[in-house]
Amino acid sequence: MNRILHALVVLICFEIGAVLLYLPWSAFWEQNYFLLHYPSLIPVMLNFFVRGTVSGIGVLDIVLAARMIRRSPRATRASSQ
């Protein structure tokens, strides 16, 4: 069960990272519920620095998933033998 849980966590981290990497540069980011109802957020959310920060967090999530794959329970067991 531990392997399945580990694989699930890695998959979720990778998917969240991919979404955060892609989402700020898509049309969904520019036309969403919050920007339509709170126009004062438009200059902040459409700023390239904010978009880059969110994409950077996505890259960090993908790197975290890759490191979790390298340090999987099977890899640590194989290196200790």
BELWONOR-V31932 format. One record per residue. RES is the residue in three letters. SS is DSSP state (H for helix, E for strand, C for the rest). BURIAL is 1 if it has 9 or more other ideal C-beta (glycine too) atoms within 8 Angstrom, else 0. Layout:
RES;SS;BURIAL
RES;SS;BURIAL
//
This chain:
MET;C;0
ASN;H;0
ARG;H;1
ILE;H;0
LEU;H;0
HIS;H;1
ALA;H;0
LEU;H;0
VAL;H;1
VAL;H;1
LEU;H;1
ILE;H;0
CYS;H;1
PHE;H;1
GLU;H;0
ILE;H;1
GLY;H;1
ALA;H;1
VAL;H;1
LEU;H;1
LEU;H;1
TYR;H;1
LEU;H;1
PRO;C;1
TRP;C;0
SER;C;0
ALA;H;0
PHE;H;0
TRP;H;1
GLU;H;0
GLN;C;0
ASN;C;0
TYR;H;0
PHE;H;0
LEU;H;1
LEU;H;0
HIS;H;0
TYR;C;0
PRO;H;0
SER;H;0
LEU;H;1
ILE;H;0
PRO;H;0
VAL;H;0
MET;H;1
LEU;C;1
ASN;C;0
PHE;H;0
PHE;H;0
VAL;H;1
ARG;H;1
GLY;H;1
THR;H;0
VAL;H;1
SER;H;1
GLY;H;0
ILE;H;1
GLY;H;1
VAL;H;1
LEU;H;1
ASP;H;1
ILE;H;1
VAL;H;1
LEU;H;1
ALA;H;1
ALA;H;0
ARG;H;0
MET;H;1
ILE;H;0
ARG;H;0
ARG;C;0
SER;C;1
PRO;H;0
ARG;H;0
ALA;H;1
THR;H;1
ARG;H;0
ALA;H;0
SER;H;0
SER;H;0
GLN;C;0
//
